[in-house]
Amino acid sequence: HAIKSRTTEQSSAEDIINILEEVTTRTKIGSSRVNLKTRFNTPWKDSVDKNPKENSNNIKYKSADTVRKCHICQSTTHLANTCPKKGKINEIDIEKEPDVEKDDIIEDNSDDKSSIFSESSKDIENINSTFDIMESYSHLPQLSNGKLDLSKVQDAQLMKTKPNRGKVYTARNYCITEVVIDNKPTKLFLDPGAFCSSVGKSFLKPYVPNFEDQLLPIDGIKLNSASNPMKALEIFETNVIFPHINGNSRIPVELVVMENCSSTHFKLGNDYLIMYGIDLHNNKDRYFTIGDNKRQKFAFYHLKDKLQEIKYDQSTQNWKNENLN
């Protein structure tokens, strides 16, 4: 502390050495507190004394050259353990400089400090930005390296047993789970490909009959599905509860109510999947997690109904054969 209080950013190596010498001479750092003469001139006794305390005190202060004094303030009236100036051991007297150019020095120092702090803050921001970029690219090795080596290619391993016939062995493995909305159990579709969370008007009405009184206005937005454009009405705000044995999780969501949506479930889009960190795990045991709690696994809904058979319209097929072939 004594050295830091005397040095500045403009101090040279010579100034620092002079300050160190002054501190060591004033504080007597490194000096031995025991007089070597009294240590080596004391007689050695092989016999054990009856009163070791009295003899030790006599031997300790036997030499006439030894003077008991405080090594902090050099006073003979007390010792260092009871010195009143013990808390000021590292303080050094500084000679006062004339106040002729005091204001100029203060202004210069303030300007220098402000410039130093501004430069250091800019450097810290640059370091943080570069660190974030490096950290993000470390998780994406395919982007950090422009020239990828494609000489080693391995086939991906199937997680499900592929049957000998047919291609619909994963058709019933939807990302649908059971949730509770408005104190009623229902189905929720976790759709990573959806732009926003939505629900059909016809599907919402049986669950919440008076939902039209709870709708929030929506700005002009255009939504399209794979088949036709979707007509967005307004926003319905509700709480989705994910039931679990070890504790339920609740997520407040805003669902866009669709006019011409024929889905039979609520749809949670990619917006809330990212916000709450909902990870879909397509392992042999399919499940999903919410947030940082990876031990709390939520199961998907198993569809027990059979797949609907595909029926062809003969008139449509005849029109295709006549006009397209």
Contacts in CASP RR format, 6 or more apart in sequence:
PFRMAT RR
TARGET T0000
AUTHOR 0000-0000-0000
METHOD contacts of the structure
MODEL  1
HAIKSRTTEQSSAEDIINILEEVTTRTKIGSSRVNLKTRFNTPWKDSVDK
NPKENSNNIKYKSADTVRKCHICQSTTHLANTCPKKGKINEIDIEKEPDV
EKDDIIEDNSDDKSSIFSESSKDIENINSTFDIMESYSHLPQLSNGKLDL
SKVQDAQLMKTKPNRGKVYTARNYCITEVVIDNKPTKLFLDPGAFCSSVG
KSFLKPYVPNFEDQLLPIDGIKLNSASNPMKALEIFETNVIFPHINGNSR
IPVELVVMENCSSTHFKLGNDYLIMYGIDLHNNKDRYFTIGDNKRQKFAF
YHLKDKLQEIKYDQSTQNWKNENLN
1 90 0 8 1.000
2 23 0 8 1.000
2 27 0 8 1.000
2 90 0 8 1.000
2 91 0 8 1.000
2 92 0 8 1.000
3 16 0 8 1.000
3 19 0 8 1.000
3 20 0 8 1.000
3 23 0 8 1.000
5 92 0 8 1.000
6 19 0 8 1.000
6 92 0 8 1.000
6 94 0 8 1.000
7 15 0 8 1.000
7 16 0 8 1.000
7 19 0 8 1.000
9 112 0 8 1.000
9 116 0 8 1.000
11 19 0 8 1.000
22 92 0 8 1.000
23 29 0 8 1.000
23 90 0 8 1.000
23 92 0 8 1.000
24 30 0 8 1.000
26 92 0 8 1.000
27 89 0 8 1.000
27 90 0 8 1.000
28 71 0 8 1.000
33 71 0 8 1.000
35 63 0 8 1.000
35 65 0 8 1.000
35 66 0 8 1.000
37 63 0 8 1.000
37 65 0 8 1.000
38 60 0 8 1.000
38 62 0 8 1.000
38 63 0 8 1.000
38 65 0 8 1.000
38 66 0 8 1.000
41 63 0 8 1.000
42 59 0 8 1.000
42 62 0 8 1.000
49 55 0 8 1.000
61 68 0 8 1.000
67 76 0 8 1.000
68 76 0 8 1.000
68 79 0 8 1.000
69 75 0 8 1.000
69 76 0 8 1.000
69 79 0 8 1.000
70 76 0 8 1.000
70 77 0 8 1.000
70 78 0 8 1.000
70 79 0 8 1.000
70 80 0 8 1.000
70 83 0 8 1.000
71 80 0 8 1.000
72 80 0 8 1.000
72 83 0 8 1.000
72 85 0 8 1.000
72 86 0 8 1.000
72 89 0 8 1.000
73 83 0 8 1.000
73 85 0 8 1.000
75 83 0 8 1.000
80 86 0 8 1.000
137 143 0 8 1.000
137 144 0 8 1.000
138 144 0 8 1.000
142 148 0 8 1.000
159 282 0 8 1.000
159 283 0 8 1.000
159 284 0 8 1.000
160 169 0 8 1.000
160 170 0 8 1.000
160 173 0 8 1.000
160 284 0 8 1.000
161 169 0 8 1.000
162 169 0 8 1.000
163 169 0 8 1.000
168 307 0 8 1.000
171 307 0 8 1.000
172 302 0 8 1.000
172 303 0 8 1.000
172 307 0 8 1.000
173 286 0 8 1.000
173 300 0 8 1.000
174 189 0 8 1.000
174 300 0 8 1.000
174 301 0 8 1.000
174 303 0 8 1.000
175 189 0 8 1.000
175 190 0 8 1.000
175 191 0 8 1.000
175 192 0 8 1.000
175 280 0 8 1.000
175 288 0 8 1.000
175 300 0 8 1.000
176 187 0 8 1.000
176 188 0 8 1.000
176 189 0 8 1.000
176 190 0 8 1.000
176 265 0 8 1.000
176 300 0 8 1.000
176 301 0 8 1.000
176 303 0 8 1.000
177 187 0 8 1.000
177 188 0 8 1.000
177 190 0 8 1.000
177 242 0 8 1.000
177 288 0 8 1.000
177 298 0 8 1.000
177 299 0 8 1.000
177 300 0 8 1.000
177 301 0 8 1.000
178 185 0 8 1.000
178 186 0 8 1.000
178 187 0 8 1.000
178 188 0 8 1.000
178 243 0 8 1.000
178 301 0 8 1.000
179 185 0 8 1.000
179 186 0 8 1.000
179 187 0 8 1.000
179 188 0 8 1.000
179 240 0 8 1.000
179 241 0 8 1.000
179 242 0 8 1.000
179 243 0 8 1.000
179 266 0 8 1.000
180 186 0 8 1.000
180 240 0 8 1.000
180 241 0 8 1.000
180 243 0 8 1.000
181 188 0 8 1.000
181 207 0 8 1.000
181 238 0 8 1.000
181 239 0 8 1.000
181 240 0 8 1.000
181 241 0 8 1.000
181 266 0 8 1.000
182 207 0 8 1.000
182 208 0 8 1.000
182 238 0 8 1.000
184 207 0 8 1.000
186 207 0 8 1.000
186 265 0 8 1.000
186 266 0 8 1.000
187 264 0 8 1.000
187 265 0 8 1.000
187 266 0 8 1.000
187 301 0 8 1.000
188 240 0 8 1.000
188 265 0 8 1.000
188 266 0 8 1.000
188 267 0 8 1.000
188 268 0 8 1.000
189 263 0 8 1.000
189 265 0 8 1.000
189 266 0 8 1.000
189 267 0 8 1.000
189 268 0 8 1.000
190 268 0 8 1.000
190 269 0 8 1.000
190 273 0 8 1.000
190 278 0 8 1.000
190 280 0 8 1.000
190 288 0 8 1.000
191 267 0 8 1.000
191 268 0 8 1.000
191 269 0 8 1.000
191 270 0 8 1.000
192 269 0 8 1.000
192 270 0 8 1.000
192 273 0 8 1.000
192 280 0 8 1.000
193 269 0 8 1.000
193 270 0 8 1.000
194 267 0 8 1.000
194 268 0 8 1.000
194 269 0 8 1.000
194 270 0 8 1.000
195 223 0 8 1.000
195 269 0 8 1.000
195 270 0 8 1.000
195 271 0 8 1.000
196 223 0 8 1.000
196 256 0 8 1.000
196 269 0 8 1.000
196 271 0 8 1.000
197 253 0 8 1.000
197 254 0 8 1.000
197 255 0 8 1.000
197 256 0 8 1.000
197 266 0 8 1.000
197 267 0 8 1.000
197 268 0 8 1.000
197 269 0 8 1.000
197 271 0 8 1.000
197 272 0 8 1.000
198 223 0 8 1.000
198 230 0 8 1.000
198 232 0 8 1.000
198 255 0 8 1.000
198 256 0 8 1.000
198 257 0 8 1.000
198 258 0 8 1.000
198 261 0 8 1.000
198 267 0 8 1.000
198 269 0 8 1.000
199 236 0 8 1.000
199 255 0 8 1.000
199 256 0 8 1.000
199 257 0 8 1.000
199 258 0 8 1.000
199 261 0 8 1.000
199 263 0 8 1.000
199 266 0 8 1.000
199 267 0 8 1.000
200 257 0 8 1.000
200 258 0 8 1.000
200 259 0 8 1.000
200 261 0 8 1.000
200 262 0 8 1.000
200 263 0 8 1.000
201 233 0 8 1.000
201 257 0 8 1.000
201 258 0 8 1.000
201 259 0 8 1.000
201 261 0 8 1.000
202 261 0 8 1.000
202 262 0 8 1.000
203 261 0 8 1.000
203 263 0 8 1.000
203 264 0 8 1.000
203 265 0 8 1.000
203 266 0 8 1.000
204 211 0 8 1.000
204 236 0 8 1.000
204 255 0 8 1.000
204 257 0 8 1.000
205 211 0 8 1.000
208 214 0 8 1.000
208 236 0 8 1.000
208 238 0 8 1.000
211 236 0 8 1.000
211 257 0 8 1.000
214 236 0 8 1.000
214 237 0 8 1.000
215 233 0 8 1.000
215 234 0 8 1.000
215 235 0 8 1.000
215 236 0 8 1.000
215 257 0 8 1.000
216 234 0 8 1.000
216 235 0 8 1.000
216 236 0 8 1.000
216 237 0 8 1.000
216 254 0 8 1.000
217 234 0 8 1.000
217 235 0 8 1.000
218 232 0 8 1.000
218 233 0 8 1.000
218 234 0 8 1.000
218 235 0 8 1.000
218 256 0 8 1.000
220 232 0 8 1.000
221 232 0 8 1.000
221 256 0 8 1.000
222 229 0 8 1.000
223 229 0 8 1.000
223 230 0 8 1.000
223 232 0 8 1.000
223 256 0 8 1.000
223 258 0 8 1.000
224 230 0 8 1.000
228 260 0 8 1.000
230 258 0 8 1.000
230 259 0 8 1.000
230 260 0 8 1.000
230 261 0 8 1.000
231 258 0 8 1.000
231 259 0 8 1.000
231 260 0 8 1.000
232 256 0 8 1.000
232 257 0 8 1.000
232 258 0 8 1.000
232 259 0 8 1.000
233 256 0 8 1.000
233 257 0 8 1.000
233 258 0 8 1.000
233 259 0 8 1.000
234 257 0 8 1.000
235 254 0 8 1.000
235 255 0 8 1.000
235 256 0 8 1.000
235 257 0 8 1.000
236 254 0 8 1.000
236 255 0 8 1.000
236 256 0 8 1.000
236 257 0 8 1.000
237 252 0 8 1.000
237 253 0 8 1.000
237 254 0 8 1.000
237 255 0 8 1.000
238 252 0 8 1.000
238 253 0 8 1.000
238 255 0 8 1.000
239 250 0 8 1.000
239 251 0 8 1.000
239 252 0 8 1.000
239 253 0 8 1.000
240 250 0 8 1.000
240 251 0 8 1.000
240 252 0 8 1.000
240 253 0 8 1.000
240 266 0 8 1.000
240 268 0 8 1.000
241 248 0 8 1.000
241 249 0 8 1.000
241 250 0 8 1.000
242 248 0 8 1.000
242 249 0 8 1.000
242 250 0 8 1.000
242 251 0 8 1.000
242 290 0 8 1.000
242 298 0 8 1.000
244 296 0 8 1.000
244 298 0 8 1.000
246 296 0 8 1.000
247 296 0 8 1.000
249 290 0 8 1.000
249 296 0 8 1.000
251 272 0 8 1.000
251 276 0 8 1.000
251 290 0 8 1.000
253 268 0 8 1.000
253 272 0 8 1.000
255 266 0 8 1.000
255 267 0 8 1.000
268 278 0 8 1.000
272 278 0 8 1.000
273 280 0 8 1.000
276 290 0 8 1.000
276 291 0 8 1.000
277 290 0 8 1.000
277 291 0 8 1.000
278 288 0 8 1.000
278 289 0 8 1.000
278 290 0 8 1.000
278 291 0 8 1.000
279 288 0 8 1.000
279 289 0 8 1.000
279 291 0 8 1.000
279 294 0 8 1.000
280 288 0 8 1.000
281 287 0 8 1.000
281 288 0 8 1.000
281 289 0 8 1.000
286 299 0 8 1.000
286 300 0 8 1.000
287 297 0 8 1.000
287 298 0 8 1.000
287 299 0 8 1.000
287 300 0 8 1.000
288 297 0 8 1.000
288 298 0 8 1.000
288 300 0 8 1.000
289 296 0 8 1.000
289 297 0 8 1.000
289 298 0 8 1.000
290 296 0 8 1.000
290 298 0 8 1.000
END
